[in-house]
Amino acid sequence: MRKWLLLTAAILLEVTAALSLRGALDHPALYILVLVGYVGAFAGLAMVLRAGLALGVAYGIWGASGVALTAVMATALFGDPLTAIMGVGIALVVAGVLCVELGSQAALAARARSHEKEGATP
C-alpha cells in the first residue's frame, strides 16, 4: 500500500510541476514550484522503486497518469483543447499502462509458482 501512496504523490508532484510551468509564463514566481515539484516527483519515484515496485510498472503508471492528468487539468485551468481524438489517446495510454501492470502481475505469479515447484522437488 505504501508504494502506491508514494507513486500517487510522485504523480501529483509531477503534474503540479508541469501545470506550474505553464502558469510561470505569467507568474515567474511559480518557477520555484516547478523546481520543487520535479525534484519531489523524481525523489518520490525513487522511493517507489526502493519500496519494490518494478521500474516498468512504476514509470509507466507515473508517466501515463501524468500525461492524462496534465491534459485534463490544463483544459480546466488554462482552457487548453481536449478533443475526442485526444481523449482516445489518453484512453489508449491508460489501457497500455494497465496491460503493463497486468503483465507484471502475471509474471510475478508465474515466478512464484516456479519457485514453489523448485522448492517442492527433492
LINVENGI-V751596 format. One record per pair of residues at least 12 apart in sequence whose ideal C-beta (glycine too) atoms are under 7 Angstrom apart, sorted by the first residue. I is the first residue (numbers start at 1). J is the second residue. Records with the same first field share a line. If there is no record, write none. Layout:
I->J / J
//
This chain:
2->51
3->48 / 51 / 52 / 53
6->44 / 47 / 48 / 51
7->48 / 53 / 58 / 61 / 62
9->44
10->41 / 44 / 45 / 48 / 62
11->62 / 65 / 66 / 69
13->37 / 40 / 41 / 44
14->37 / 38 / 41 / 62 / 66
15->66 / 69 / 70 / 73
16->33 / 37
17->33 / 34 / 37 / 38 / 41
18->70
19->70 / 73 / 74 / 77
20->33 / 34 / 37
21->34
22->74 / 78
45->58 / 62
54->104
56->100 / 104
57->100 / 101 / 104
60->97 / 100
61->97 / 101
64->93 / 94 / 96 / 97
67->93
68->90 / 93 / 94
71->86 / 90
//
